[in-house]
Amino acid sequence: MQVTETLSEGLKRAYTVVLPAAAIEERRMSRLVELGKTLTLPGFRPGKVPLPILRQRFGSAVTGEVLDQSVSEAMQRIFAERGLRPAMQPKVDLAGDAAPAPGRDVEFTLALEVLPEIVPPDFSTLSLTRLKAEVAPEAIDKVLAEMATRQRRLEPVEVPRPAVRGEVLTLDFIGRVDGVPFAGGTASDMEVEVGGEGFIPGFSEQLEGLAPGETRSITVRFPETYGVKDLAGKEAVFDITAKKLARVVLPEIDAAFAERIGFDSLDELRETVGRQIGREYEQLARLNLKRQLLDQLAERVSFPVPEGMVEAEFAQIWARLEADRTAGRLDAEDAAKDETSLKAEYRAIAERRVRLGLLLAEIGRAHNISVGDDEMNRAMRQEAARYRGQEAQILEMLRKNPQLAETLRGPIFEEKVVDFLIALAKPEDKTVSAEELSTAAEG
């Protein structure tokens, strides 16, 4: 094998490789002979098919197989001899015909980016703070109130009167933009809470004082970020007819309420809700702790990252941003920026993600951190559980498709490395309010 380096620039490498015709032909003949030992063709005894027939019938397929194997082995030898660690799948181009004629050398070019040399920072310099928040009785009360709201009942108001905030009107309405009705703007017997959420801002608030049997026209403006692009930012007029009025009756939060939803007592219900809130606080604290860790790691390391990996990461980020833009979900801050600035900002984010990902991978490799079979099986079961009614099919698909299952390994590996680093950093505990914890977790 003859190898000529044609590029060595930063993390990019390129080579021209020539595989001797004699070596290719030897492997080709060896494979044909091996195939002939077991092959059965009409008119020939098993294992007695003449070589010329084998070459005629299977020569092309065998040549392709031998080329694939020879190129793959040559690549691995080059990587091993030169100490190369490819960052992504190398690009291979065969010179000339895909299946060169016997007696002709095989030449191909190999282009790749290699992983950079990564020197992890001094972990003793990491300074982390683990935020902790106590579950206040008021937080439990709020959750119980929300549970009671979901079990509310509506009591008809028999004598017509103007509606007040918090009551429920049954309405017929038709909405128009520029005098033309629009899709989704018409409804009959729609129950709407006066002053409640879930409608266009300003819609339910203007229902206050409306009585059954009355009509009213109201004007609202769709948000600029509204999900329907043709309506975003536009003004709409709704002609509304009120038909019925009901007041909301909430259940008492007592022992009977607790029993109704499957608990032995109100105390047991409050304890369960408290534990659930506590777990949510722990998740927020973990999120904040991880953000602190990654921010400090990003400040302490600086090494070149493979352009191909950055481009792939940026492409994913930009595709999601374009989808949000098309759906009208782009946040106001991003919507105000020109495309050049936006691309530069998100390309920097992509580069940071790739650099931190490579750093965590190197730390994990250096400290023998891995994802076990039990962890992978648990992750596959959790993934399958997301598809209700199709759990068995999804699980089977993951088991039969190792590449698909591998997409679950990365996040598990990252969290294990993060846990390893957090343990090394020995974070200090700090008690904060639930509001401070939530704000810190949002970054």
Beta strands, then each sheet from edge to edge (+ up, - down):
strand 1: 2-9
strand 2: 12-19
strand 3: 91-94
strand 4: 106-113
strand 5: 129-132
strand 6: 153-156
strand 7: 168-177
strand 8: 180-193
strand 9: 215-221
strand 10: 235-249
strand 11: 428-431
sheet 1: 1+ 2- 4+ 3-
sheet 2: 5+ 11+
sheet 3: 6+ 10- 7+ 8-
sheet 4: 6+ 10- 9+
end
